[in-house]
Amino acid sequence: MARKCVVMSVSLPPDLYQRAMAAAREESRTRSELVREALRVYLSRQRTTGRAGIQPSFSSLGQGADQEDKEIAAIRAQFERERDAERRGK
């Protein structure tokens, strides 16, 4: 039987890795689920705006973890809205 997913290796800074693992634990998700969600949101934003909106993330690097936490919360909320909309459409 053919594999339905492609395995990919990604390098992350240690602090980003730790934060991602904490988020996965808090939400009872696997690392793969968390990364898939992040990519879906990123690509959805890119499709709807013509760009992925990554500039705000880079500009916030000097603003500390609080700004990054807000961005993660916003991405999570957007994903949940899109997921709920997909479920209603099925």
Secondary structure, DSSP 8 states (H G I E B T S, - for coil): ---SS--------HHHHHHHHHHHHHTT--HHHHHHHHHHHHHHHHHHHSS--HHHHHHTGGG-HHHHHHHHHHHHHHHHHHHHHHHHH-
